[in-house]
Amino acid sequence: MNAKQLAKLTLLSAAMVTTTIATASEELAGKNNCLSCHTVDKKILGPAFIEIAAKYKDDAAAEEMLVDRVKNGGTGNWGQVPMPPNPTLSDEDAVTLVQWVLSL
């Protein structure tokens, strides 16, 4: 295999992994009712996930804060509509969801 073929294969593999992670995370969001209030690109009750990613893109503390918000709920960051708590969501799933949202 020459260098050009190897580079193409590497890019294809990375794209497949990224797509799989994104799909898995969106499925996780659906499984945990996140998509009842949020979508990737449109505001419903809560902000679109891409709005959240944009708001916190330069905030080093965002991941920890958002994991807490997902688990415990809250209000005030995006208006007066409260985000309900998700106490049955595992810490691992909360981190996965937040990392996915912040990657958008």
Beta strands, then each sheet from edge to edge (+ up, - down):
end
